[in-house]
Amino acid sequence: VEFLYCDLASMKSIRQFVQRFRAKNYPLHVLVNNAGVMLVPERKTEDGFEEHFGLNYLGHFLLTNLLLDTLKQSGTHSHSARIITVSSATHYVGKLHLNDLQSRCSYSPHGAYAQSKLALVLFTYRLQHLLTANGSHVTANVVDPGVVNTELYKHVFWVVKVAKWMTAWLFFK
């Protein structure tokens, strides 16, 4: 196992990561896009993007597109390379505000999070359509992991934390 650092909230870090990865000349059979923030207070990435949209969507979008050629070269007819993007059922309530993707007019942590997850779902659907149309040996899938016990819930209201804890205690002993 080898560790390569990549900060998905930094376009520079993503580009440096991809450059270091490509220099190793490794095949890439699976890319799991699973980084993210949830319901954080209003703040920006180092590139000036609203953090939910910048990290949850733009970071994965750039990383995936920069690694796409490597994935295409790694996939074969019998063993497709795979892109797995972790989203959230929250995308169902998300709205893409095309005139305000950065949530500058009206910031809501829930709205920004839902928008970022909806953007991920739409990107993955479109990417799979393009991969299929081009006969590529790469599949793109988006998944919802359900409720997971992570630090993502750090910024939620205390009632939600209690509900999450009770759900985990009842179902995942």
Long-range contacts (C-beta under 8 A, 24 or more apart in sequence): 6-63, 8-35, 8-55, 8-59, 8-60, 8-63, 9-45, 9-46, 9-47, 9-51, 9-54, 9-55, 9-59, 10-45, 10-46, 10-47, 11-47, 11-58, 11-59, 11-62, 12-46, 12-47, 14-59, 14-62, 14-63, 14-66, 15-62, 15-66, 17-63, 18-63, 18-66, 18-67, 21-67, 21-70, 22-70, 27-70, 27-73, 27-74, 28-67, 28-70, 28-71, 28-74, 28-81, 29-71, 29-74, 29-75, 29-79, 29-81, 29-82, 30-81, 30-82, 30-83, 30-84, 31-63, 31-64, 31-67, 31-71, 31-81, 31-82, 31-83, 31-84, 32-84, 32-85, 32-86, 33-60, 33-63, 33-64, 33-83, 33-84, 33-85, 33-86, 33-120, 34-84, 34-85, 34-86, 35-59, 35-60, 36-86, 36-116, 36-152, 37-113, 37-152, 38-88, 38-113, 38-152, 38-153, 38-155, 38-156, 39-109, 39-110, 39-113, 39-155, 39-156, 40-109, 40-155, 41-109, 41-155, 42-103, 42-107, 42-109, 42-112, 49-102, 50-101, 50-102, 50-103, 50-104, 50-107, 50-112, 51-112, 52-103, 52-109, 52-112, 52-113, 52-115, 52-116, 53-101, 53-102, 53-103, 53-112, 53-115, 53-116, 53-119, 55-116, 56-113, 56-116, 56-117, 56-119, 56-120, 57-116, 57-119, 57-120, 57-123, 60-85, 60-120, 60-123, 61-123, 64-127, 68-138, 71-138, 72-136, 72-137, 72-138, 75-136, 75-137, 75-138, 76-137, 77-137, 79-137, 80-137, 80-138, 80-139, 81-137, 81-138, 81-139, 82-138, 82-139, 82-140, 82-141, 83-124, 83-127, 83-138, 83-139, 83-140, 83-141, 84-141, 84-142, 84-143, 85-120, 85-123, 85-124, 85-140, 85-141, 85-142, 85-143, 86-142, 86-143, 86-144, 86-145, 87-117, 87-120, 87-121, 87-124, 87-142, 87-143, 87-144, 88-113, 88-114, 88-117, 88-144, 89-144, 90-114, 90-117, 91-117, 91-118, 91-120, 91-121, 94-118, 94-119, 96-122, 109-155
